[in-house]
Structure formats: C-alpha cells, structure tokens
Amino acid sequence: MTGLFLAIEPNISRPGAVAVTRDICAQLNKLNVSFAFAERNRSVCDGLGGSFLPDEELYASCNIVIAVGGDGSIIHYAKNAAQHRLPVLGINAGNVAFMAGLEADELSLLGALLAGNYFIDARMMLQADIIKDGEVLFSDCCLNDAVFARGAEINLAEIDVACDGLPVKHYRSDGIILATPTGSTAYSFAAGGPVVEPTLESMILTPISPYSMSSRSIIFSSSCVLQVSSANRERPLFLSADGGSAVKIPDGGMALVRKCGYYANFIRIKKDRFWHVLDNKMGK
C-alpha cells in the first residue's frame, strides 16, 4: 500500500456519477491506492474497495479529495476541502464541468497522483457576511460568487455599493454579482461580465440587467472590502453564496464581501491551461 489516502466524494444524485465512481475505484485498486467514502454514501458505494468514515474523520485522514459530478458538486466539495487545507481533483460526471480536472475517459491519468506528477492551482475565494448592529448574522465563503438580488416581487432592486467605506455606485437592476476570477466564467459571464484568469486575485462586480447604459462590470483589487446594502426599504435584498439558499439582508443591515482567509486548491494533472479549457468547453 502507499502513503496516499484519498477521499472520494461522488454526487450520487447525478445520473452517471455512480458509474464513474466505480471506474475510479477500479483504477485506484489497480494502483494499490487506499481510499474512503463518507459514511453517508455506504449504501451506494459499498463493495468498491474503499472504507467508510464520518465526514470529519474522512477529511482529517485523507491527503486529497476527489469530487465526482458537475461543476456544482465540485464547488461544494472543493469548499469543504479548502476548510481542511486539502487539494481537490474534480472528475466530470456531468455535462460541461468546467472545473473538472479529468474527464470520465481519462482515469488512466490517476496514476499521476501516486507519482506526484501534478500541479496545484490556488483559487481565491470570497467571504460574504451579513451584519446588523455589529452582529454577524450569516457568513459563508464563495468559490464562484456572492449574488445579491431582489425577492419574488417583480421590481428592480436598488442597491448601494461602497468600497473600503467610499461610495462606488447606486444600482437599479435585478441584482449584482460579486465573483471571484474562478466564478468569472459562471453567472457573471452569463450576465455580460469579463473572463478573468482564475489564478489572479480580484473581485468582479457585474450588474444583472441594469437599468442604465453606464452600468458595466468593475474589477476590484482583492484587498478591497465591498459593502452592499439595499437603498429601498420596500425592496429587500437577498444574498446567495455559490447558488445556495437566499438569505435576506435585514432592514438596516448590510453585507460585507472580502477575500477569504484560505484558498481552494485544485489539482491539475493535464498540461492544458485555462485558455485551452475555456475554448474547448465554452468556445464552441
């Protein structure tokens, strides 16, 4: 056996992920590499050659996390891995899976993990806090983006944004997106924002359907702290971190968004770079 111990995190709700996981396990068994699953996946992954551990013990014991699924799954498990300072390798069991390091037909390359023949791409994340009267009511770290949007009412949101305490702009729009460079190819891109090389460190503000011809994306330094608040009490503002459940910013409250204190580290085995992946998966 080797000193390498992998945690495998499949999104078992995604069609095809279990089959890809079986193929991954078969390859790892050939390589004589130890691996484990979270106990919650025992009913699906039993018999594949791995052990089963509680979540905290799983991440405390492993060297690398393999996330199996689409971009949403990879982001979810990458955030968990980042909290434990672990690198993650995404394996595509979805459609585009822009963040996957390997496709399902490239599993023969897993031997590179054993040999240490891979690169680590450190990806900046954002910390988004909702604060009122000095109390933090909600906090999350975002690998892709923090989205501020109106509720169910079909009205424009009115949003004030400040940077380091100084006003930036008043937005009348469906909302705004504060994206990382990694998230620049996600919702921000769909809203007309720029593509930013993901190993850079910056924050990209992109308005969503703004009611202004002068509203364009702004790229801020990663050292900035952005303050977001509703400018209209009759139109509440909600925060969604990486597509999670929307959390209301209370009347008189605000959100602060800044660089997170730790990184998501992605394993890159192949020698193709960001621009190759961008062209292959989004340029056609």
Summary of the structure (lengths in Angstrom):
residues: 284
radius of gyration: 20.2
end to end distance: 43.1
largest distance: 62.6
contacts: 946
relative contact order: 0.16
helix: 25%
strand: 38%
